[in-house]
Structures are given as structure tokens and as C-alpha cells.
Amino acid sequence: MSNLPIRLLIHGASGRMGRALLRLAADDARLEVVAAVSGQGGFIAEADSVPVFAAKDFAQVPAFD
């Protein structure tokens, strides 16, 4: 089994569930959130250092598992 973290993309990141997932993933060393996607993009407080993309820019997100 690999020791590399699972690279996550969280779609719907500006909603309640998406924000909860961002908080939970930030506390888990097995996970690395590589991008957050929301309808319009923009600022998401829970995304800290995670790049946020608008849904229309989905093709430009980094590689994820």
C-alpha cells in the first residue's frame, strides 16, 4: 500500500457538505485536497490554500484520484 495521500477534488465546495469535507480533509494526513469546485468559483474560507475553480473551468483542475 502506498504512503502517498489520496488527491481529492471536492465538487460543490461552497455548500454545507463541501465545506465540511474541506475541514475534515484538512485534518487527515491521508488526504490532500488538490482543488475545490463551486458553481461560480470565488472565495471559500475553508479552502485556505486550496485552489478554487468555477464549475465552467472544470477542465483546468489539477490531477486528482
N, C-alpha and C positions, 0 to 999 in steps of 0.2 A: 504494500500500500504506500502511496506517495505521501510525503510530508508537505507537499505544496498546498496552499489554500485553494478552496473552490472559488473560482471567479464568478461572482454574481452580477447580474443586471436586474435591477428592480424596476419593473414597469408599473406605472400608477403610483410613483413615489411620493406624490404630493397629497395623496389620500391618507386616511387614518391607518389603514393596513400597511401601506407602503412606508409611511413614517415609522411605524412600529418595527417593521422589518429592518429599516436602516439603523435604528437604535440597537436592536438585537444583534445584528451582524457586526456592528462596531465593537461589541464586547466579546466576540468569538474569534479567536485566532485562526480557526479552521476556515474562516470565510474572508473573502476580500471583495468588497463591492467595487466594481470597476466602472459602473455607470448607473445613473438614476434617470428614468424617463417619466415625464409627465406630459399632460396634454399640450400645455403651452411652453414648457421649459421654465426657466427662471429660477429664482432663489428658493431653496428648501433648507430650512435651518438644520434639520437632522442630517443633511447630506455633507456637512462640513467640507472635507477635501475631495469629495466625490464629484466628478463632472456630471452636470445635469443637462439632458438633451430634451428638446421638444419631440413629441411623437412623430412629427413630419420629418425629423432628422434621424430616424432610427437607423438608417443605413450607415451612418457615420459613427456609431458607437464602437468602442474597442471590443476586442475578442472576449467572449465570456463562455463559461461552461454551461 
